Amino acid sequence: MRRLSLKFPYTGQQTSPLDYGLLLLGLLFLVATVLHLKSIMEEISYWETRVDRFENAQQQKRAPKTSSSRASQESQQELKQAREIMKQLNLPWEILFDSLEYTVTKDIALLSVQPSVANQSIRINGEARNLAALTEFVESMEREAFFENAHILSYKVKQENPHRPILFSLITSWIDTP
């Protein structure tokens, strides 16, 4: 049997410059990530402060002056845009994707998911292996607690493909979760 030679680190062992370089690279990446996180947090804070300020200004209901009516209209427009952005950010993305992953089978391929925050609806385009798989997918969407009123908008059988898959488009609504 051959002899096994193991080398353990010892006190006089030298560390290569490559090791220090990799450590420095990792630390730089960590610092960059923390700085990026900080900038994102500052932007969120800025928009939350701005929305609060606009809501407070709206609640005061001061008599509009003729010179400030234009500024008031601009602030109302900015407030509306900020609310839309906050609505989109507060969309229950995790529940939406978990519910979609639960309903999709190996016979269904999702090509696009387009949520509409204003209508609380989701348009889904995909491809089904056959009509039975498509109807099972729509039924499983209806059974899912997060979705309601799922129905097919259109479908088309791809005749040029020998497996004859079905391209479909469906729409469903989601239920608000507390």
N, C-alpha and C positions, 0 to 999 in steps of 0.2 A: 504494500500500500504506500502511495506517495505521501510525502510529508506536506502538511498544510501550513503555510506561513501567513500569519495575520499581523498586520501592522496597525497598531492603535496610535492615536495622537499622543505625543509626548511633549513635554514642556519646551523643548528646543525646536519644535517643528516650525517651519516657515510657512506663512500664508502667501499664496501667489497674488500678484497684482490683479489677475483676472477675477479672483474671489472678491477683492475690494471693489473692483469696477462693477461687478454684478450687484453687490450690496448697495453701492452708490446709485446705480440705475434704479433699483427697486425703491430706494428712499425718494428719489426724484419723482418717480411715478406716484408714490403715495402723496407727496406734497402737491403735485398737480391735481390729483383727484380731490384732495381736501379743498384746494382753492376753487376748483370747479363747483364743488358742493356748496361752498360758501357763497359764490356768485349766484347760484340758483336760489338759495335760501333768501338772499337779499332781494332778488327779483320778485319772489313770492311775497315777501314782506312789503315791498313797494306797492304791488298791485292790491294787496289786502288793505293797506293804509289808504290808498287812493279810493277804493270802493267805499270804505267807511266814511271818508271825507265827503264823497258825493252823496251818500245816503244821509249824512247829517245835514248837509246843505239843503237837501230836498225836504227834510222834515221841518226845517225852520220856516219854510213857506213865507219868505219875505215878499213884500210887494215888488214885482219886477220893475226895474227902472228902464226907461226907453233905451239908454245907452248900454245897459247890461243884458238886454233881452237876447242879443246875438250870442253873447258869452254864455248865457243860460242855456240856449239851444245847443251850443257846442258841448257844454258840460253834460247835458241830458244825453246827447249822442254818445259821448265817451262813457257815461255811466251804463248805457244800454250795451255797448260793446264789452265793457268790463264784466257785466253780468253774464253775457253770452260765453265769454272765455271761462269764467268761473263754473258755469254749468257744464261746459265741455270737460273741464278738469275734474269735476266731481262726478262724472259718469262712472257707474260701477263697473269699471273695466275688468276687475278680477272675477267678479261673479259672471259677467257676460262671457268671458273666455272659458271659464270653468264649465258653464252650462253648454256652450258650443262644443267643447271637447267631449263632454259626456254624451251628446246626442249624435256626433259624427261616428260613422262606422267605417270599416275598411272599403266599403262600396261607394262611399261619398268622398269627393274631393272639393274642398271649399276654395274658390278662386278669388273671391273678394267679400269683405264684410264692411258695409257702409252704415254706421250708426247716424241717426238724425236726432239730435238732442231736442230740437224744437217739437218734433212729433212723437218722441219716445219710441221710435221705430228703428228697425234694422233691416236693411236690404242685403240679402245674401245671394251671391252668384256662385254656382258650382257645377260639378259634373257628377252624375250618378251612373253606376254601372248598368242599371236597368230600372224599369219603372217601379218594380216592387221595392227596390232599395230607396227610391225617391219618396214613395208614399210612406214607407217606414220612417224615413228621416223627418218628414213633416209631422207625422203622428208623434214621434218622440219629442219634437220641439213643443208640441201642444201639451204633452205630459209633463214637461219640465216646468217647475214652479216659477222660474224667472220669466218665461215667455208666455205670450197669449196671442190669439188670433193669427196663427201662422197659416199662410196660404200661398199657393204658387201663383206668381204673376205670369210666367211664361216658361215654356220648355220646348226643346227642339232635339230631335234624334239626329245624331251625326251619321248620315248614311254612308259617307266616304270611309269611315272607320269600320273594319270588319267586326269589331266587338259591339258596335252600335251604341256607344254611350249617350247619355241624355244630358244636354246642357240645360240648366234651369236657373230661374231667378225667382226668389220668394221674398216675402216681406212678413215681418212679425213685429209685435210690440213687446216691450219689456215692462215689467211691473216694478213700480218704485219700491225700493227696500228701505226700511228705516235706518 
